[in-house]
Amino acid sequence: MKILSLLEVNGQQEYVRIALFFYFNWTDEYLTWNPADFNGTESIRAPVLQVWHPDVGIVSMSLKSEDFIEKEERLVIINYNGEVVYPYPFLLTTSCPMQTDDFPFDSQTCTIRITSGSYSSKYVQFTHINDTDLNAAYVRKF
């Protein structure tokens, strides 16, 4: 998961609105090929609805989730070695209890819980993509 932008913080109603990007990846041994047999093609794109993909959802106090792209239009990237990459951007509005006693010098911590409906943590691993810190370039000042 990568946070793209913190769009809104509402201290009175205690919620935040965030643009997120999930990057799901897994290996499917049935989706492999030899690039030499296909003019050097190392990856293709396919509709997400035509391949297995994880059933992952937000279980925290989500008030609203909005897709950037309809599921029917989303694509996965399939690499010749069977690696499948599913980039999934969306907007999340979620509850976030806030302590504003020290405003404007306070800081807040909001928890977003993510889970799979079908697989335990033995089979699904979540990590935060930390290549870009959530900093002034991504956060509007409130």
C-alpha positions as CSV (number, residue, x, y, z in Angstrom):
1,M,0.0,0.0,0.0
2,K,1.2,3.5,-0.8
3,I,-0.4,6.7,0.4
4,L,-0.6,9.1,-2.6
5,S,-2.2,12.0,-0.9
6,L,-3.9,13.1,2.3
7,L,-6.8,15.0,0.8
8,E,-8.9,16.1,3.8
9,V,-8.7,16.0,7.6
10,N,-11.9,16.8,9.4
11,G,-11.2,17.3,13.1
12,Q,-14.7,18.0,14.1
13,Q,-16.3,14.9,12.5
14,E,-13.1,12.9,13.0
15,Y,-12.4,11.5,9.6
16,V,-9.7,11.6,6.9
17,R,-9.9,11.3,3.2
18,I,-6.9,9.6,1.5
19,A,-5.8,8.7,-2.0
20,L,-4.3,5.2,-1.7
21,F,-2.6,2.8,-4.1
22,F,-2.5,-0.9,-3.5
23,Y,0.1,-2.9,-5.4
24,F,-0.9,-6.5,-5.2
25,N,1.5,-9.1,-6.6
26,W,1.6,-12.8,-6.6
27,T,2.9,-15.7,-8.7
28,D,0.7,-17.9,-10.9
29,E,2.7,-20.8,-12.2
30,Y,0.1,-21.3,-15.0
31,L,0.7,-17.9,-16.4
32,T,4.3,-18.4,-17.6
33,W,5.9,-18.5,-21.0
34,N,9.3,-18.3,-22.7
35,P,9.7,-14.8,-24.1
36,A,11.8,-16.2,-27.0
37,D,8.8,-18.1,-28.2
38,F,6.7,-14.9,-28.4
39,N,9.0,-12.3,-30.1
40,G,10.7,-11.4,-26.8
41,T,7.4,-10.4,-25.1
42,E,8.2,-10.3,-21.4
43,S,4.9,-8.9,-20.1
44,I,1.3,-8.4,-21.1
45,R,-1.7,-6.7,-19.6
46,A,-5.1,-8.4,-19.1
47,P,-8.4,-7.5,-17.5
48,V,-8.3,-8.2,-13.7
49,L,-11.6,-10.0,-14.0
50,Q,-10.0,-12.7,-16.2
51,V,-7.4,-13.8,-13.7
52,W,-7.5,-14.8,-10.1
53,H,-6.9,-11.8,-7.8
54,P,-7.0,-11.4,-4.0
55,D,-10.2,-10.5,-2.2
56,V,-8.8,-7.8,0.0
57,G,-10.8,-5.1,1.7
58,I,-10.7,-2.3,4.4
59,V,-12.1,-3.4,7.7
60,S,-11.5,-0.3,9.7
61,M,-14.3,2.2,10.2
62,S,-14.5,3.0,6.5
63,L,-17.1,5.6,5.7
64,K,-16.7,5.6,2.0
65,S,-14.4,4.0,-0.6
66,E,-14.3,5.3,-4.2
67,D,-12.6,3.6,-7.1
68,F,-10.6,5.6,-9.6
69,I,-11.2,2.9,-12.2
70,E,-14.2,0.6,-12.5
71,K,-13.3,-3.0,-11.8
72,E,-14.3,-4.0,-15.4
73,E,-11.6,-1.6,-16.7
74,R,-8.8,-2.5,-14.4
75,L,-5.8,-4.3,-15.8
76,V,-3.1,-6.6,-14.3
77,I,0.4,-6.9,-15.6
78,I,1.5,-10.5,-16.2
79,N,5.2,-11.2,-16.5
80,Y,6.6,-14.1,-18.3
81,N,7.8,-15.8,-15.1
82,G,4.2,-15.9,-13.7
83,E,4.5,-12.8,-11.6
84,V,1.2,-10.9,-11.6
85,V,1.0,-7.2,-10.6
86,Y,-2.3,-5.6,-9.8
87,P,-2.1,-1.8,-9.2
88,Y,-5.3,-0.6,-7.6
89,P,-5.8,3.1,-6.8
90,F,-8.8,4.3,-4.8
91,L,-10.0,7.1,-2.4
92,L,-10.8,6.2,1.2
93,T,-12.8,8.2,3.7
94,T,-12.3,6.6,7.1
95,S,-13.0,7.4,10.7
96,C,-10.0,8.7,12.7
97,P,-10.4,9.5,16.4
98,M,-8.5,12.8,17.0
99,Q,-7.0,14.5,20.0
100,T,-6.8,18.2,19.2
101,D,-6.0,19.5,22.7
102,D,-2.6,20.8,21.4
103,F,-4.0,22.3,18.2
104,P,-2.3,23.5,16.0
105,F,0.7,21.6,17.3
106,D,-1.0,18.2,17.6
107,S,-0.3,15.1,15.6
108,Q,-2.7,12.3,14.7
109,T,-2.4,8.6,14.1
110,C,-5.1,7.0,12.0
111,T,-5.4,3.2,11.7
112,I,-6.4,1.5,8.4
113,R,-7.0,-2.2,8.8
114,I,-6.8,-4.4,5.7
115,T,-7.7,-8.0,5.4
116,S,-8.5,-10.8,3.1
117,G,-11.9,-12.5,3.3
118,S,-10.6,-15.9,2.2
119,Y,-7.0,-16.2,3.3
120,S,-5.3,-16.0,6.6
121,S,-2.1,-14.1,7.3
122,K,-0.2,-17.3,6.6
123,Y,-1.0,-16.8,2.9
124,V,-1.4,-13.1,2.5
125,Q,1.3,-10.6,3.5
126,F,0.7,-6.8,3.6
127,T,3.6,-4.3,3.5
128,H,3.7,-0.5,3.2
129,I,5.6,0.8,0.1
130,N,7.9,3.5,1.6
131,D,9.6,4.8,-1.5
132,T,8.0,8.3,-1.0
133,D,7.4,9.7,2.4
134,L,4.2,11.4,3.1
135,N,5.6,14.9,3.3
136,A,4.8,18.5,2.3
137,A,4.7,17.6,-1.4
138,Y,1.8,15.2,-0.8
139,V,-0.1,16.7,2.2
140,R,-2.1,19.9,1.9
141,K,-1.7,22.1,5.0
142,F,-4.8,22.1,7.2
